[in-house]
Structure formats: structure tokens, C-alpha cells
Amino acid sequence: MKQNPENLKYASTHEWAGLEDGQLVRVGITDFAQSELGDIVFIGLPEVGRAVAAQEQLAVVESVKTASDLFSPVTGTVVAINESVVDAPEQVNDDAFATWLFCIKADNPAELEQLMDADAYQAMIEE
């Protein structure tokens, strides 16, 4: 399993979040999550322009084993989705930390501080 990048924040629901340009939060699922899910066959992404609250369900990842909801790490508005993963969801299996799923313009980027750092996330998944 890949090392969890130090520059990202992590949710207990296995999303990673990276802050860019002050308010833009890029979101994907962790390497641990993709390895637990197995071969990903479908990713349902939110609509651009959708307003979301922190911890609100807004996307779904389906694998050969199960389906898993994805949640927003922050309150804000979906401003971009990664269209390429809709047609090739296996990209997440290939490199979960390089494959973002959606971007949110955060109303309050400080909400990210409520998420775990890489060490805390690693400790959680090892329990």
C-alpha cells in the first residue's frame, strides 16, 4: 500500500482532501479505500454547481465487491469533476492519490483542520 501523502487531509470515511489556491479543495479516495473496495467498476460524481455541506454524501464508488458512498470534506460548491474517471474508473485502482474525483470551492477552508493528518489516518486504518 502507498504511503499517505503528508500534504493531504483525511476523513474517517476514507476520502483525501488537498487544498489548492486558498479555497479549492480537490477530493479523492485513499489508497487504503481502493484496496479494500477491489476493482472499481463505476464512479457516480456530483453535478457541477451543487452546493454541499461538510460530511454530506455526494458521490458513490462501486466495485466488484460493494458500493461505497463518498462524502464532502467541506461545505461549499462543486466546481469541477474528473470526467475521465467516469469512463475509466480503474484509474483510482491504479493510483488513488493521483486520481481526484471532484473539486469543491470551500466556503470555509479551515474546516479541513477537522480532518486527520497522514499519521492519524494511518493509525486509524491500522486499528
Helices and strands as residue ranges (DSSP letters): E 9-10, E 15-20, E 24-29, H 31-37, E 40-44, E 51-52, E 57-63, E 67-71, E 76-81, H 84-87, H 90-94, E 102-106, G 109-114, H 118-126
